[in-house]
Amino acid sequence: MPRYVRRHWEGVPGGYGRSARSFDYDAFVPDTLDGLRLDYSASLVEAITQAELAIRDLEGSASVAGLESLSHQLLRAESVASSWIEGLQLSQRRLARALFDTDAADGTARAVMGNIEAMEQAIRLGAEARALALDDVLSIHRRLLEGTRDEAIAGRLRERQNWIGRDPSSPYGAEFVPPPESEVPGLVADLCTFMNRTDLPAIAQAAVAHAQFETIHPFADGNGRVGRAFIHVVLRRRGVVEDFVPPVSVVLAANIRRYVDGLTAFRLGKPGEWCEIFTRSLRDAAIGSVELGGQFLALQDSWREAAGRPRRGSATDRLIGSLGRRPILDIKAASQLVGVSYPQARDAVLGLEAAGALKPVIVGRRRNRAWEASAILALLDDFEFEATTPSRDGEPRRASPKRRADKATT
């Protein structure tokens, strides 16, 4: 049974405000997941079926077939939204500029770039046919925080009590206090064992694994982002997703109170309630991704038309198909991206500039000359704008890029 552990917080002598206060508090220790059996209500079964169908459509829809660049954009949308939940706000344009010129990236951009790398590692991990272990959890956390101001704690389980609340100085009045640090290694090992199971629906398994990870809160920082990355580890391991990552964090971030309520319900012994919230969010993310894929395809067609229908497989044609991976690039990057010579890349870039697909920009501290596929960033802004419309009455809209009035391709 879940239990509470009474702990004592020793105030700081001579401290200010709450930091000076000594008090007792309760830390929550969840049940282990070994032998967990879920009760599947009719509504949960229906939600799982709908989510599986939506993901299947995403993986096999004609509107996204062959759109390799879409997978990169969905991954970035997932990483940006997952970071937003943790208070790290970054636009797709700012992220694209940071990826183009990493030396000019600020702390927030570096944190989101680390989230992308952690997600990429999680997806690779999900493709490996072996049992998950503690080292895998640590490796994703390490990748998340490498190169950030929190690098010193990267890949290390916490060694002290943490809590979720607005006051960083003490757990007084905290919204939730996770298990004591002494409980963390065993709980994480149990979670890994659970993620290796194959005897329950993959989507429900991903939901439970994420909620348990958030409950354990095994790291001093980065728990939410690592926990959401493990959603995709489970979905990939179980064969639910192959090519595309449904950006479930975009939907969860749009309904942040419902997200928190669902995690709370899980801790109160109502995993089915949380699983249904999660499953419907995953379904919505997959449906939105299919729509985004269709818009990408239409955008590429408009560029090919404007560029005079370039020969299939030409440098221009290949660059059009690859701009989703690098919406801001220079000629050298274009050459490497599509595997052509510098002169061929230059001709392709300048041709797409003339066609209105690319526009010249100055990026970074060194004022590098580059080109930007503004229409791709506009599509992503619109995708995020639509996703930030809450589906729950009374839910506040989260911060998002303003919808662009100009739908032109420039």
Secondary structure as GFF3:
##gff-version 3
##sequence-region A 1 410
A	DSSP	beta_strand	3	9	.	.	.	ID=ss1
A	DSSP	three_ten_helix	17	20	.	.	.	ID=ss2
A	DSSP	beta_strand	23	29	.	.	.	ID=ss3
A	DSSP	alpha_helix	42	60	.	.	.	ID=ss4
A	DSSP	alpha_helix	68	85	.	.	.	ID=ss5
A	DSSP	alpha_helix	92	100	.	.	.	ID=ss6
A	DSSP	three_ten_helix	102	104	.	.	.	ID=ss7
A	DSSP	alpha_helix	107	126	.	.	.	ID=ss8
A	DSSP	alpha_helix	134	145	.	.	.	ID=ss9
A	DSSP	three_ten_helix	151	153	.	.	.	ID=ss10
A	DSSP	three_ten_helix	181	183	.	.	.	ID=ss11
A	DSSP	alpha_helix	184	195	.	.	.	ID=ss12
A	DSSP	alpha_helix	202	216	.	.	.	ID=ss13
A	DSSP	alpha_helix	223	237	.	.	.	ID=ss14
A	DSSP	alpha_helix	248	254	.	.	.	ID=ss15
A	DSSP	alpha_helix	256	267	.	.	.	ID=ss16
A	DSSP	alpha_helix	271	306	.	.	.	ID=ss17
A	DSSP	alpha_helix	315	322	.	.	.	ID=ss18
A	DSSP	beta_strand	328	329	.	.	.	ID=ss19
A	DSSP	alpha_helix	331	338	.	.	.	ID=ss20
A	DSSP	alpha_helix	342	354	.	.	.	ID=ss21
A	DSSP	beta_strand	359	363	.	.	.	ID=ss22
A	DSSP	beta_strand	368	372	.	.	.	ID=ss23
A	DSSP	alpha_helix	374	387	.	.	.	ID=ss24
###
